[in-house]
């Protein structure tokens, strides 16, 4: 009798591990998608910034303007 009990218990535990692993990987992929979407939403140029002029004048590569340009024109200058 105990033999069958342990067989059933081991089958249930194996099934539980398999299901938990599948659910965990599915949740991880969903969270990764949300992270990527959030990153893409943040990678937008400021609407009032003249990013084409910034890129044309070479301010994207200028180390003195890197922080300012990164805040105003990250997409145009390729920072994200």
PyMOL Python script that loads the backbone (N, CA, C, O; Angstrom):
from pymol import cmd

cmd.read_pdbstr("""\
ATOM      1  N   UNK A   1       0.821  -1.195   0.000  1.00  0.00           N
ATOM      2  CA  UNK A   1       0.000   0.000   0.000  1.00  0.00           C
ATOM      3  C   UNK A   1       0.865   1.258   0.000  1.00  0.00           C
ATOM      4  O   UNK A   1       0.604   2.192  -0.760  1.00  0.00           O
ATOM      5  N   UNK A   2       1.885   1.286   0.844  1.00  0.00           N
ATOM      6  CA  UNK A   2       2.767   2.454   0.910  1.00  0.00           C
ATOM      7  C   UNK A   2       3.505   2.666  -0.403  1.00  0.00           C
ATOM      8  O   UNK A   2       3.794   3.796  -0.798  1.00  0.00           O
ATOM      9  N   UNK A   3       3.798   1.576  -1.058  1.00  0.00           N
ATOM     10  CA  UNK A   3       4.501   1.649  -2.330  1.00  0.00           C
ATOM     11  C   UNK A   3       3.694   2.482  -3.338  1.00  0.00           C
ATOM     12  O   UNK A   3       4.247   3.356  -4.005  1.00  0.00           O
ATOM     13  N   UNK A   4       2.390   2.208  -3.446  1.00  0.00           N
ATOM     14  CA  UNK A   4       1.531   2.951  -4.371  1.00  0.00           C
ATOM     15  C   UNK A   4       1.379   4.416  -3.951  1.00  0.00           C
ATOM     16  O   UNK A   4       1.301   5.316  -4.788  1.00  0.00           O
ATOM     17  N   UNK A   5       1.340   4.625  -2.649  1.00  0.00           N
ATOM     18  CA  UNK A   5       1.249   5.993  -2.136  1.00  0.00           C
ATOM     19  C   UNK A   5       2.464   6.811  -2.581  1.00  0.00           C
ATOM     20  O   UNK A   5       2.312   7.941  -3.045  1.00  0.00           O
ATOM     21  N   UNK A   6       3.659   6.253  -2.443  1.00  0.00           N
ATOM     22  CA  UNK A   6       4.874   6.974  -2.834  1.00  0.00           C
ATOM     23  C   UNK A   6       4.959   7.176  -4.348  1.00  0.00           C
ATOM     24  O   UNK A   6       5.464   8.201  -4.806  1.00  0.00           O
ATOM     25  N   UNK A   7       4.483   6.233  -5.107  1.00  0.00           N
ATOM     26  CA  UNK A   7       4.461   6.396  -6.562  1.00  0.00           C
ATOM     27  C   UNK A   7       3.534   7.553  -6.943  1.00  0.00           C
ATOM     28  O   UNK A   7       3.899   8.407  -7.751  1.00  0.00           O
ATOM     29  N   UNK A   8       2.334   7.573  -6.356  1.00  0.00           N
ATOM     30  CA  UNK A   8       1.397   8.671  -6.642  1.00  0.00           C
ATOM     31  C   UNK A   8       1.967  10.010  -6.196  1.00  0.00           C
ATOM     32  O   UNK A   8       1.839  11.011  -6.901  1.00  0.00           O
ATOM     33  N   UNK A   9       2.596  10.026  -5.028  1.00  0.00           N
ATOM     34  CA  UNK A   9       3.178  11.260  -4.515  1.00  0.00           C
ATOM     35  C   UNK A   9       4.291  11.763  -5.432  1.00  0.00           C
ATOM     36  O   UNK A   9       4.364  12.958  -5.718  1.00  0.00           O
ATOM     37  N   UNK A  10       5.156  10.864  -5.893  1.00  0.00           N
ATOM     38  CA  UNK A  10       6.248  11.290  -6.769  1.00  0.00           C
ATOM     39  C   UNK A  10       5.708  11.782  -8.113  1.00  0.00           C
ATOM     40  O   UNK A  10       6.240  12.740  -8.673  1.00  0.00           O
ATOM     41  N   UNK A  11       4.667  11.145  -8.636  1.00  0.00           N
ATOM     42  CA  UNK A  11       4.064  11.606  -9.886  1.00  0.00           C
ATOM     43  C   UNK A  11       3.446  12.992  -9.722  1.00  0.00           C
ATOM     44  O   UNK A  11       3.579  13.847 -10.597  1.00  0.00           O
ATOM     45  N   UNK A  12       2.774  13.206  -8.603  1.00  0.00           N
ATOM     46  CA  UNK A  12       2.170  14.519  -8.348  1.00  0.00           C
ATOM     47  C   UNK A  12       3.246  15.591  -8.224  1.00  0.00           C
ATOM     48  O   UNK A  12       3.088  16.688  -8.759  1.00  0.00           O
ATOM     49  N   UNK A  13       4.333  15.291  -7.529  1.00  0.00           N
ATOM     50  CA  UNK A  13       5.406  16.271  -7.368  1.00  0.00           C
ATOM     51  C   UNK A  13       6.079  16.577  -8.700  1.00  0.00           C
ATOM     52  O   UNK A  13       6.397  17.732  -8.983  1.00  0.00           O
ATOM     53  N   UNK A  14       6.297  15.553  -9.518  1.00  0.00           N
ATOM     54  CA  UNK A  14       6.893  15.778 -10.833  1.00  0.00           C
ATOM     55  C   UNK A  14       5.975  16.628 -11.708  1.00  0.00           C
ATOM     56  O   UNK A  14       6.441  17.515 -12.423  1.00  0.00           O
ATOM     57  N   UNK A  15       4.677  16.359 -11.651  1.00  0.00           N
ATOM     58  CA  UNK A  15       3.717  17.141 -12.422  1.00  0.00           C
ATOM     59  C   UNK A  15       3.709  18.590 -11.940  1.00  0.00           C
ATOM     60  O   UNK A  15       3.666  19.522 -12.743  1.00  0.00           O
ATOM     61  N   UNK A  16       3.751  18.766 -10.628  1.00  0.00           N
ATOM     62  CA  UNK A  16       3.756  20.115 -10.060  1.00  0.00           C
ATOM     63  C   UNK A  16       5.008  20.882 -10.489  1.00  0.00           C
ATOM     64  O   UNK A  16       4.918  22.058 -10.841  1.00  0.00           O
ATOM     65  N   UNK A  17       6.169  20.233 -10.465  1.00  0.00           N
ATOM     66  CA  UNK A  17       7.415  20.887 -10.893  1.00  0.00           C
ATOM     67  C   UNK A  17       7.350  21.278 -12.364  1.00  0.00           C
ATOM     68  O   UNK A  17       7.783  22.366 -12.744  1.00  0.00           O
ATOM     69  N   UNK A  18       6.812  20.398 -13.179  1.00  0.00           N
ATOM     70  CA  UNK A  18       6.721  20.690 -14.611  1.00  0.00           C
ATOM     71  C   UNK A  18       5.782  21.866 -14.863  1.00  0.00           C
ATOM     72  O   UNK A  18       6.083  22.742 -15.673  1.00  0.00           O
ATOM     73  N   UNK A  19       4.655  21.885 -14.176  1.00  0.00           N
ATOM     74  CA  UNK A  19       3.705  22.986 -14.355  1.00  0.00           C
ATOM     75  C   UNK A  19       4.280  24.297 -13.825  1.00  0.00           C
ATOM     76  O   UNK A  19       4.129  25.344 -14.455  1.00  0.00           O
ATOM     77  N   UNK A  20       4.937  24.238 -12.668  1.00  0.00           N
ATOM     78  CA  UNK A  20       5.502  25.458 -12.086  1.00  0.00           C
ATOM     79  C   UNK A  20       6.596  26.020 -12.991  1.00  0.00           C
ATOM     80  O   UNK A  20       6.692  27.236 -13.159  1.00  0.00           O
ATOM     81  N   UNK A  21       7.409  25.161 -13.568  1.00  0.00           N
ATOM     82  CA  UNK A  21       8.459  25.627 -14.475  1.00  0.00           C
ATOM     83  C   UNK A  21       7.880  26.280 -15.716  1.00  0.00           C
ATOM     84  O   UNK A  21       8.395  27.296 -16.183  1.00  0.00           O
ATOM     85  N   UNK A  22       6.806  25.701 -16.257  1.00  0.00           N
ATOM     86  CA  UNK A  22       6.164  26.279 -17.433  1.00  0.00           C
ATOM     87  C   UNK A  22       5.523  27.617 -17.135  1.00  0.00           C
ATOM     88  O   UNK A  22       5.623  28.556 -17.925  1.00  0.00           O
ATOM     89  N   UNK A  23       4.863  27.700 -15.990  1.00  0.00           N
ATOM     90  CA  UNK A  23       4.224  28.961 -15.599  1.00  0.00           C
ATOM     91  C   UNK A  23       5.279  30.022 -15.334  1.00  0.00           C
ATOM     92  O   UNK A  23       5.126  31.177 -15.733  1.00  0.00           O
ATOM     93  N   UNK A  24       6.349  29.624 -14.661  1.00  0.00           N
ATOM     94  CA  UNK A  24       7.416  30.583 -14.348  1.00  0.00           C
ATOM     95  C   UNK A  24       8.052  31.139 -15.620  1.00  0.00           C
ATOM     96  O   UNK A  24       8.291  32.343 -15.715  1.00  0.00           O
ATOM     97  N   UNK A  25       8.325  30.283 -16.589  1.00  0.00           N
ATOM     98  CA  UNK A  25       8.941  30.765 -17.831  1.00  0.00           C
ATOM     99  C   UNK A  25       7.967  31.653 -18.614  1.00  0.00           C
ATOM    100  O   UNK A  25       8.383  32.621 -19.251  1.00  0.00           O
ATOM    101  N   UNK A  26       6.680  31.326 -18.565  1.00  0.00           N
ATOM    102  CA  UNK A  26       5.680  32.154 -19.253  1.00  0.00           C
ATOM    103  C   UNK A  26       5.596  33.536 -18.607  1.00  0.00           C
ATOM    104  O   UNK A  26       5.552  34.549 -19.306  1.00  0.00           O
ATOM    105  N   UNK A  27       5.572  33.578 -17.273  1.00  0.00           N
ATOM    106  CA  UNK A  27       5.525  34.866 -16.581  1.00  0.00           C
ATOM    107  C   UNK A  27       6.780  35.680 -16.850  1.00  0.00           C
ATOM    108  O   UNK A  27       6.709  36.897 -17.023  1.00  0.00           O
ATOM    109  N   UNK A  28       7.929  35.013 -16.885  1.00  0.00           N
ATOM    110  CA  UNK A  28       9.187  35.717 -17.153  1.00  0.00           C
ATOM    111  C   UNK A  28       9.157  36.350 -18.547  1.00  0.00           C
ATOM    112  O   UNK A  28       9.601  37.485 -18.723  1.00  0.00           O
ATOM    113  N   UNK A  29       8.639  35.624 -19.529  1.00  0.00           N
ATOM    114  CA  UNK A  29       8.581  36.186 -20.882  1.00  0.00           C
ATOM    115  C   UNK A  29       7.613  37.372 -20.947  1.00  0.00           C
ATOM    116  O   UNK A  29       7.863  38.338 -21.667  1.00  0.00           O
ATOM    117  N   UNK A  30       6.510  37.299 -20.194  1.00  0.00           N
ATOM    118  CA  UNK A  30       5.585  38.433 -20.169  1.00  0.00           C
ATOM    119  C   UNK A  30       6.235  39.662 -19.556  1.00  0.00           C
ATOM    120  O   UNK A  30       6.097  40.767 -20.081  1.00  0.00           O
ATOM    121  N   UNK A  31       6.949  39.476 -18.438  1.00  0.00           N
ATOM    122  CA  UNK A  31       7.615  40.605 -17.800  1.00  0.00           C
ATOM    123  C   UNK A  31       8.699  41.182 -18.705  1.00  0.00           C
ATOM    124  O   UNK A  31       8.894  42.397 -18.740  1.00  0.00           O
ATOM    125  N   UNK A  32       9.404  40.323 -19.437  1.00  0.00           N
ATOM    126  CA  UNK A  32      10.419  40.817 -20.372  1.00  0.00           C
ATOM    127  C   UNK A  32       9.778  41.662 -21.476  1.00  0.00           C
ATOM    128  O   UNK A  32      10.346  42.673 -21.889  1.00  0.00           O
ATOM    129  N   UNK A  33       8.605  41.256 -21.952  1.00  0.00           N
ATOM    130  CA  UNK A  33       7.911  42.042 -22.977  1.00  0.00           C
ATOM    131  C   UNK A  33       7.523  43.410 -22.439  1.00  0.00           C
ATOM    132  O   UNK A  33       7.662  44.417 -23.133  1.00  0.00           O
ATOM    133  N   UNK A  34       7.030  43.449 -21.184  1.00  0.00           N
ATOM    134  CA  UNK A  34       6.660  44.734 -20.594  1.00  0.00           C
ATOM    135  C   UNK A  34       7.876  45.619 -20.407  1.00  0.00           C
ATOM    136  O   UNK A  34       7.793  46.831 -20.611  1.00  0.00           O
ATOM    137  N   UNK A  35       9.005  45.039 -20.023  1.00  0.00           N
ATOM    138  CA  UNK A  35      10.228  45.830 -19.849  1.00  0.00           C
ATOM    139  C   UNK A  35      10.653  46.446 -21.177  1.00  0.00           C
ATOM    140  O   UNK A  35      11.006  47.623 -21.241  1.00  0.00           O
ATOM    141  N   UNK A  36      10.616  45.640 -22.233  1.00  0.00           N
ATOM    142  CA  UNK A  36      11.017  46.150 -23.546  1.00  0.00           C
ATOM    143  C   UNK A  36      10.062  47.242 -24.017  1.00  0.00           C
ATOM    144  O   UNK A  36      10.501  48.240 -24.588  1.00  0.00           O
ATOM    145  N   UNK A  37       8.772  47.066 -23.788  1.00  0.00           N
ATOM    146  CA  UNK A  37       7.801  48.079 -24.205  1.00  0.00           C
ATOM    147  C   UNK A  37       8.029  49.369 -23.430  1.00  0.00           C
ATOM    148  O   UNK A  37       7.972  50.459 -23.999  1.00  0.00           O
ATOM    149  N   UNK A  38       8.289  49.246 -22.126  1.00  0.00           N
ATOM    150  CA  UNK A  38       8.544  50.439 -21.317  1.00  0.00           C
ATOM    151  C   UNK A  38       9.799  51.150 -21.811  1.00  0.00           C
ATOM    152  O   UNK A  38       9.839  52.379 -21.868  1.00  0.00           O
ATOM    153  N   UNK A  39      10.818  50.378 -22.166  1.00  0.00           N
ATOM    154  CA  UNK A  39      12.057  50.967 -22.671  1.00  0.00           C
ATOM    155  C   UNK A  39      11.802  51.708 -23.984  1.00  0.00           C
ATOM    156  O   UNK A  39      12.336  52.796 -24.200  1.00  0.00           O
ATOM    157  N   UNK A  40      10.990  51.122 -24.855  1.00  0.00           N
ATOM    158  CA  UNK A  40      10.691  51.779 -26.126  1.00  0.00           C
ATOM    159  C   UNK A  40       9.839  53.022 -25.924  1.00  0.00           C
ATOM    160  O   UNK A  40       9.991  54.006 -26.648  1.00  0.00           O
ATOM    161  N   UNK A  41       8.936  52.982 -24.938  1.00  0.00           N
ATOM    162  CA  UNK A  41       8.132  54.173 -24.659  1.00  0.00           C
ATOM    163  C   UNK A  41       9.002  55.308 -24.139  1.00  0.00           C
ATOM    164  O   UNK A  41       8.736  56.475 -24.425  1.00  0.00           O
ATOM    165  N   UNK A  42      10.041  54.975 -23.378  1.00  0.00           N
ATOM    166  CA  UNK A  42      10.925  55.999 -22.842  1.00  0.00           C
ATOM    167  C   UNK A  42      11.883  56.537 -23.902  1.00  0.00           C
ATOM    168  O   UNK A  42      12.440  57.623 -23.741  1.00  0.00           O
ATOM    169  N   UNK A  43      12.074  55.792 -24.970  1.00  0.00           N
ATOM    170  CA  UNK A  43      13.013  56.197 -26.009  1.00  0.00           C
ATOM    171  C   UNK A  43      12.294  57.064 -27.044  1.00  0.00           C
ATOM    172  O   UNK A  43      12.105  56.658 -28.191  1.00  0.00           O
ATOM    173  N   UNK A  44      11.903  58.249 -26.622  1.00  0.00           N
ATOM    174  CA  UNK A  44      11.241  59.187 -27.532  1.00  0.00           C
ATOM    175  C   UNK A  44      11.929  60.534 -27.421  1.00  0.00           C
ATOM    176  O   UNK A  44      12.377  60.941 -26.349  1.00  0.00           O
ATOM    177  N   UNK A  45      12.001  61.204 -28.540  1.00  0.00           N
ATOM    178  CA  UNK A  45      12.555  62.556 -28.545  1.00  0.00           C
ATOM    179  C   UNK A  45      11.543  63.524 -27.940  1.00  0.00           C
ATOM    180  O   UNK A  45      10.332  63.329 -28.044  1.00  0.00           O
ATOM    181  N   UNK A  46      12.055  64.550 -27.319  1.00  0.00           N
ATOM    182  CA  UNK A  46      11.188  65.578 -26.735  1.00  0.00           C
ATOM    183  C   UNK A  46      10.470  66.305 -27.865  1.00  0.00           C
ATOM    184  O   UNK A  46      11.102  66.665 -28.858  1.00  0.00           O
ATOM    185  N   UNK A  47       9.158  66.531 -27.737  1.00  0.00           N
ATOM    186  CA  UNK A  47       8.419  67.141 -28.855  1.00  0.00           C
ATOM    187  C   UNK A  47       8.860  68.565 -29.185  1.00  0.00           C
ATOM    188  O   UNK A  47       8.718  69.000 -30.328  1.00  0.00           O
ATOM    189  N   UNK A  48       9.388  69.293 -28.215  1.00  0.00           N
ATOM    190  CA  UNK A  48       9.800  70.675 -28.482  1.00  0.00           C
ATOM    191  C   UNK A  48      11.266  70.785 -28.883  1.00  0.00           C
ATOM    192  O   UNK A  48      11.737  71.864 -29.241  1.00  0.00           O
ATOM    193  N   UNK A  49      11.989  69.661 -28.823  1.00  0.00           N
ATOM    194  CA  UNK A  49      13.400  69.693 -29.209  1.00  0.00           C
ATOM    195  C   UNK A  49      13.566  69.600 -30.716  1.00  0.00           C
ATOM    196  O   UNK A  49      12.829  68.869 -31.377  1.00  0.00           O
ATOM    197  N   UNK A  50      14.517  70.326 -31.260  1.00  0.00           N
ATOM    198  CA  UNK A  50      14.793  70.282 -32.694  1.00  0.00           C
ATOM    199  C   UNK A  50      15.930  69.285 -32.910  1.00  0.00           C
ATOM    200  O   UNK A  50      17.090  69.667 -33.068  1.00  0.00           O
ATOM    201  N   UNK A  51      15.578  68.013 -32.915  1.00  0.00           N
ATOM    202  CA  UNK A  51      16.579  66.950 -32.911  1.00  0.00           C
ATOM    203  C   UNK A  51      17.328  66.815 -34.230  1.00  0.00           C
ATOM    204  O   UNK A  51      18.487  66.399 -34.236  1.00  0.00           O
ATOM    205  N   UNK A  52      16.702  67.152 -35.328  1.00  0.00           N
ATOM    206  CA  UNK A  52      17.408  67.067 -36.610  1.00  0.00           C
ATOM    207  C   UNK A  52      18.543  68.084 -36.671  1.00  0.00           C
ATOM    208  O   UNK A  52      19.608  67.795 -37.217  1.00  0.00           O
ATOM    209  N   UNK A  53      18.321  69.258 -36.120  1.00  0.00           N
ATOM    210  CA  UNK A  53      19.381  70.267 -36.073  1.00  0.00           C
ATOM    211  C   UNK A  53      20.489  69.837 -35.126  1.00  0.00           C
ATOM    212  O   UNK A  53      21.671  70.042 -35.404  1.00  0.00           O
ATOM    213  N   UNK A  54      20.101  69.240 -34.005  1.00  0.00           N
ATOM    214  CA  UNK A  54      21.092  68.755 -33.034  1.00  0.00           C
ATOM    215  C   UNK A  54      21.997  67.722 -33.689  1.00  0.00           C
ATOM    216  O   UNK A  54      23.214  67.758 -33.510  1.00  0.00           O
ATOM    217  N   UNK A  55      21.414  66.810 -34.438  1.00  0.00           N
ATOM    218  CA  UNK A  55      22.213  65.777 -35.102  1.00  0.00           C
ATOM    219  C   UNK A  55      23.058  66.372 -36.223  1.00  0.00           C
ATOM    220  O   UNK A  55      24.217  65.994 -36.394  1.00  0.00           O
ATOM    221  N   UNK A  56      22.491  67.291 -36.980  1.00  0.00           N
ATOM    222  CA  UNK A  56      23.212  67.887 -38.108  1.00  0.00           C
ATOM    223  C   UNK A  56      24.413  68.704 -37.643  1.00  0.00           C
ATOM    224  O   UNK A  56      25.436  68.743 -38.328  1.00  0.00           O
ATOM    225  N   UNK A  57      24.301  69.351 -36.499  1.00  0.00           N
ATOM    226  CA  UNK A  57      25.416  70.173 -36.005  1.00  0.00           C
ATOM    227  C   UNK A  57      26.461  69.358 -35.257  1.00  0.00           C
ATOM    228  O   UNK A  57      27.498  69.896 -34.870  1.00  0.00           O
ATOM    229  N   UNK A  58      26.208  68.080 -35.048  1.00  0.00           N
ATOM    230  CA  UNK A  58      27.200  67.221 -34.401  1.00  0.00           C
ATOM    231  C   UNK A  58      27.162  67.235 -32.886  1.00  0.00           C
ATOM    232  O   UNK A  58      28.101  66.766 -32.243  1.00  0.00           O
ATOM    233  N   UNK A  59      26.099  67.760 -32.305  1.00  0.00           N
ATOM    234  CA  UNK A  59      26.012  67.788 -30.845  1.00  0.00           C
ATOM    235  C   UNK A  59      25.804  66.399 -30.245  1.00  0.00           C
ATOM    236  O   UNK A  59      26.052  66.198 -29.056  1.00  0.00           O
ATOM    237  N   UNK A  60      25.356  65.448 -31.045  1.00  0.00           N
ATOM    238  CA  UNK A  60      25.174  64.078 -30.539  1.00  0.00           C
ATOM    239  C   UNK A  60      26.507  63.464 -30.120  1.00  0.00           C
ATOM    240  O   UNK A  60      26.566  62.703 -29.154  1.00  0.00           O
ATOM    241  N   UNK A  61      27.572  63.793 -30.841  1.00  0.00           N
ATOM    242  CA  UNK A  61      28.886  63.228 -30.548  1.00  0.00           C
ATOM    243  C   UNK A  61      29.707  64.092 -29.601  1.00  0.00           C
ATOM    244  O   UNK A  61      30.766  63.662 -29.145  1.00  0.00           O
ATOM    245  N   UNK A  62      29.250  65.283 -29.301  1.00  0.00           N
ATOM    246  CA  UNK A  62      30.000  66.213 -28.451  1.00  0.00           C
ATOM    247  C   UNK A  62      29.869  65.796 -26.985  1.00  0.00           C
ATOM    248  O   UNK A  62      28.759  65.792 -26.452  1.00  0.00           O
ATOM    249  N   UNK A  63      30.991  65.439 -26.311  1.00  0.00           N
ATOM    250  CA  UNK A  63      30.909  64.990 -24.916  1.00  0.00           C
ATOM    251  C   UNK A  63      30.385  66.063 -23.967  1.00  0.00           C
ATOM    252  O   UNK A  63      29.798  65.731 -22.937  1.00  0.00           O
ATOM    253  N   UNK A  64      30.581  67.329 -24.284  1.00  0.00           N
ATOM    254  CA  UNK A  64      30.109  68.398 -23.403  1.00  0.00           C
ATOM    255  C   UNK A  64      28.579  68.485 -23.386  1.00  0.00           C
ATOM    256  O   UNK A  64      27.997  68.944 -22.403  1.00  0.00           O
ATOM    257  N   UNK A  65      27.935  68.054 -24.454  1.00  0.00           N
ATOM    258  CA  UNK A  65      26.481  68.146 -24.556  1.00  0.00           C
ATOM    259  C   UNK A  65      25.783  66.799 -24.390  1.00  0.00           C
ATOM    260  O   UNK A  65      24.571  66.704 -24.581  1.00  0.00           O
ATOM    261  N   UNK A  66      26.535  65.759 -24.037  1.00  0.00           N
ATOM    262  CA  UNK A  66      25.979  64.404 -24.022  1.00  0.00           C
ATOM    263  C   UNK A  66      24.766  64.270 -23.097  1.00  0.00           C
ATOM    264  O   UNK A  66      23.758  63.688 -23.497  1.00  0.00           O
ATOM    265  N   UNK A  67      24.840  64.793 -21.876  1.00  0.00           N
ATOM    266  CA  UNK A  67      23.713  64.656 -20.943  1.00  0.00           C
ATOM    267  C   UNK A  67      22.471  65.384 -21.437  1.00  0.00           C
ATOM    268  O   UNK A  67      21.365  64.848 -21.365  1.00  0.00           O
ATOM    269  N   UNK A  68      22.648  66.594 -21.933  1.00  0.00           N
ATOM    270  CA  UNK A  68      21.504  67.365 -22.410  1.00  0.00           C
ATOM    271  C   UNK A  68      20.872  66.720 -23.639  1.00  0.00           C
ATOM    272  O   UNK A  68      19.650  66.610 -23.743  1.00  0.00           O
ATOM    273  N   UNK A  69      21.721  66.297 -24.561  1.00  0.00           N
ATOM    274  CA  UNK A  69      21.218  65.678 -25.790  1.00  0.00           C
ATOM    275  C   UNK A  69      20.534  64.350 -25.470  1.00  0.00           C
ATOM    276  O   UNK A  69      19.535  64.001 -26.099  1.00  0.00           O
ATOM    277  N   UNK A  70      21.064  63.608 -24.496  1.00  0.00           N
ATOM    278  CA  UNK A  70      20.469  62.332 -24.110  1.00  0.00           C
ATOM    279  C   UNK A  70      19.069  62.529 -23.537  1.00  0.00           C
ATOM    280  O   UNK A  70      18.217  61.654 -23.687  1.00  0.00           O
ATOM    281  N   UNK A  71      18.821  63.645 -22.892  1.00  0.00           N
ATOM    282  CA  UNK A  71      17.494  63.910 -22.330  1.00  0.00           C
ATOM    283  C   UNK A  71      16.518  64.429 -23.382  1.00  0.00           C
ATOM    284  O   UNK A  71      15.319  64.167 -23.290  1.00  0.00           O
ATOM    285  N   UNK A  72      17.010  65.156 -24.371  1.00  0.00           N
ATOM    286  CA  UNK A  72      16.117  65.782 -25.349  1.00  0.00           C
ATOM    287  C   UNK A  72      15.926  64.914 -26.596  1.00  0.00           C
ATOM    288  O   UNK A  72      14.802  64.753 -27.071  1.00  0.00           O
ATOM    289  N   UNK A  73      17.012  64.358 -27.126  1.00  0.00           N
ATOM    290  CA  UNK A  73      16.948  63.621 -28.398  1.00  0.00           C
ATOM    291  C   UNK A  73      17.600  62.241 -28.303  1.00  0.00           C
ATOM    292  O   UNK A  73      18.524  61.963 -29.067  1.00  0.00           O
ATOM    293  N   UNK A  74      17.161  61.373 -27.404  1.00  0.00           N
ATOM    294  CA  UNK A  74      17.836  60.077 -27.292  1.00  0.00           C
ATOM    295  C   UNK A  74      17.622  59.177 -28.506  1.00  0.00           C
ATOM    296  O   UNK A  74      18.515  58.413 -28.872  1.00  0.00           O
ATOM    297  N   UNK A  75      16.458  59.257 -29.130  1.00  0.00           N
ATOM    298  CA  UNK A  75      16.169  58.387 -30.269  1.00  0.00           C
ATOM    299  C   UNK A  75      16.937  58.822 -31.513  1.00  0.00           C
ATOM    300  O   UNK A  75      17.534  57.991 -32.197  1.00  0.00           O
ATOM    301  N   UNK A  76      16.924  60.111 -31.805  1.00  0.00           N
ATOM    302  CA  UNK A  76      17.604  60.623 -32.992  1.00  0.00           C
ATOM    303  C   UNK A  76      19.105  60.412 -32.904  1.00  0.00           C
ATOM    304  O   UNK A  76      19.747  60.068 -33.897  1.00  0.00           O
ATOM    305  N   UNK A  77      19.669  60.616 -31.718  1.00  0.00           N
ATOM    306  CA  UNK A  77      21.117  60.480 -31.556  1.00  0.00           C
ATOM    307  C   UNK A  77      21.555  59.035 -31.323  1.00  0.00           C
ATOM    308  O   UNK A  77      22.753  58.761 -31.260  1.00  0.00           O
ATOM    309  N   UNK A  78      20.613  58.115 -31.194  1.00  0.00           N
ATOM    310  CA  UNK A  78      20.952  56.700 -31.066  1.00  0.00           C
ATOM    311  C   UNK A  78      21.436  56.287 -29.693  1.00  0.00           C
ATOM    312  O   UNK A  78      22.236  55.358 -29.579  1.00  0.00           O
ATOM    313  N   UNK A  79      20.971  56.952 -28.643  1.00  0.00           N
ATOM    314  CA  UNK A  79      21.377  56.571 -27.294  1.00  0.00           C
ATOM    315  C   UNK A  79      20.557  55.410 -26.749  1.00  0.00           C
ATOM    316  O   UNK A  79      20.946  54.800 -25.753  1.00  0.00           O
ATOM    317  N   UNK A  80      19.438  55.094 -27.379  1.00  0.00           N
ATOM    318  CA  UNK A  80      18.630  53.965 -26.893  1.00  0.00           C
ATOM    319  C   UNK A  80      18.181  53.093 -28.050  1.00  0.00           C
ATOM    320  O   UNK A  80      17.491  52.095 -27.839  1.00  0.00           O
TER     321      UNK A  80
END
""", "prot")
cmd.dss("prot")
cmd.show_as("cartoon", "prot")
cmd.util.cbc("prot")
cmd.orient("prot")
